[in-house]
Amino acid sequence: MKLNWPLMENNITMRDLNALIDFLKGNPRLTQSDNVASFEKEWSRWLGVRHSVYVNSGASANLITLAALKHLYGTGEIIVPPLTWVSDIASVIQNGFTPVFADINPKNLCMNDDEVIRKITDKTKAVFITYVQGFNGLTDRLIETLKEKNIPLIEDVCESHGAIFKGKKLGSFGLVSNFSFYFAHHMSTVEGGMVSTNDEGFYEIIRMMRSHGMVRESTSDNIKQKYTEEHPDLSPDFIFAYPAYNVRNTEIGAVLGRSQLKRLDDNNVKRNKNFKLFLKNLDSTKYRTDFDLEGSSNYAFNLIIKEPNSEFRDKVEAIMKEAGVEFRRGSSGGGNQLRQPYLKKIMAENEYENYPEVEHIHFYGYYIGNYPELEEVKILDLCNLLNMA
Ligand SMILES: Cc1ncc(COP(=O)(O)O)c(C=O)c1O
């Protein structure tokens, strides 16, 4: 049976493209301008935070978030999961922090709160959580412990737009949060990302970081005045406060984002329904189906083989290939980052073995596309095929 099922389909629709065409007909300025500002405001309102800064990717959001953190708090240890995207760990290393790893909770694929709390030391500068594949991983215990110890929480929500904890959206709990709008995510601006925060000081640094570290990008007259007075030899238009980057996005992305945001919540409802149907019809003796779905917003189907059996795994992969179902082994980011060459060089040998839950996902976890227009019958057909393995 051919299912012809790509990782993502139709994520930018004709409606989005028509919005863009209408915009382009006005012969507008295409570099960062009014639509970027409006998208940021609308995004902040949707998320429930004060400020957002639109950038050119989720990886850029990670990069400038950690750069700003370094300038505000100095370097030290950052607790991160080995199951995440490469840029979460790369941004930690690139900014001179030491990554400290914590294993995941198999029910939500996010760092286990016990493990995180156990890894906190007096050098911990932040906990950089990744909400994997739409699952919530926050707990009251983690939030309270970090508050008590005055350790900032950074939330990577690149895979979990719209997921909630206790009625509030993920990405509105920490000091700062990061989102991605790459094609294969809940919504897409082709490439794109967002940094969101309630913290005025962090917001101002992030705005400057996005544009070469330039002071005129700040919205604060106090900051601009301070730098201008302290540096009378510099043109006020060209004061660079930080050795930063250009990670701006364009009006084109913002027009697409504004159009997409209007239907994000409806799409998430459809995707969650799809995922529940998928889990309900999978054979729970062969696959894990007991995820903690409360508050989740899943843009992908998680397929995790229950027992570590490589023969069974080969069968499952062959079935999916034969049916034309695109998949990614290792789930988020290809599994255990500690097995990747860039980390093996700097971590203790065989460090990856210390994270058995991530190791299981590395070898026996998959993700498959979950898009709003998936037909029920197709989901049931896929379950039937997988259950025959
Ligand atoms: C958890 C996580 N963080 C960051 C990123 C990076 O986002 P982008 O691909 O937009 O650079 C991704 C990308 O898929 C991701 O899954």
Ligand as a Chemical Component Dictionary entry (heavy atoms), coordinates in Angstrom:
data_LIG
# 
_chem_comp.id                   LIG 
_chem_comp.type                 NON-POLYMER 
_chem_comp.pdbx_formal_charge   0 
_chem_comp.three_letter_code    LIG 
# 
loop_
_chem_comp_atom.comp_id 
_chem_comp_atom.atom_id 
_chem_comp_atom.alt_atom_id 
_chem_comp_atom.type_symbol 
_chem_comp_atom.charge 
_chem_comp_atom.model_Cartn_x 
_chem_comp_atom.model_Cartn_y 
_chem_comp_atom.model_Cartn_z 
_chem_comp_atom.pdbx_ordinal 
LIG C1 C1 C 0 14.128 22.334 19.345 1  
LIG C2 C2 C 0 14.629 23.132 18.176 2  
LIG N1 N1 N 0 15.378 24.234 18.415 3  
LIG C3 C3 C 0 15.850 24.974 17.402 4  
LIG C4 C4 C 0 15.596 24.651 16.088 5  
LIG C5 C5 C 0 16.187 25.487 14.997 6  
LIG O1 O1 O 0 15.200 26.083 14.207 7  
LIG P1 P1 P 0 15.517 26.505 12.703 8  
LIG O2 O2 O 0 15.464 25.271 11.877 9  
LIG O3 O3 O 0 14.421 27.475 12.367 10 
LIG O4 O4 O 0 16.859 27.135 12.700 11 
LIG C6 C6 C 0 14.844 23.523 15.790 12 
LIG C7 C7 C 0 14.625 23.179 14.390 13 
LIG O5 O5 O 0 13.997 22.321 13.950 14 
LIG C8 C8 C 0 14.338 22.735 16.856 15 
LIG O6 O6 O 0 13.626 21.638 16.627 16 
# 
loop_
_chem_comp_bond.comp_id 
_chem_comp_bond.atom_id_1 
_chem_comp_bond.atom_id_2 
_chem_comp_bond.value_order 
_chem_comp_bond.pdbx_ordinal 
LIG C1 C2 SING 1  
LIG C2 N1 SING 2  
LIG C2 C8 DOUB 3  
LIG N1 C3 DOUB 4  
LIG C3 C4 SING 5  
LIG C4 C5 SING 6  
LIG C4 C6 DOUB 7  
LIG C5 O1 SING 8  
LIG O1 P1 SING 9  
LIG P1 O2 DOUB 10 
LIG P1 O3 SING 11 
LIG P1 O4 SING 12 
LIG C6 C7 SING 13 
LIG C6 C8 SING 14 
LIG C7 O5 DOUB 15 
LIG C8 O6 SING 16 
# 
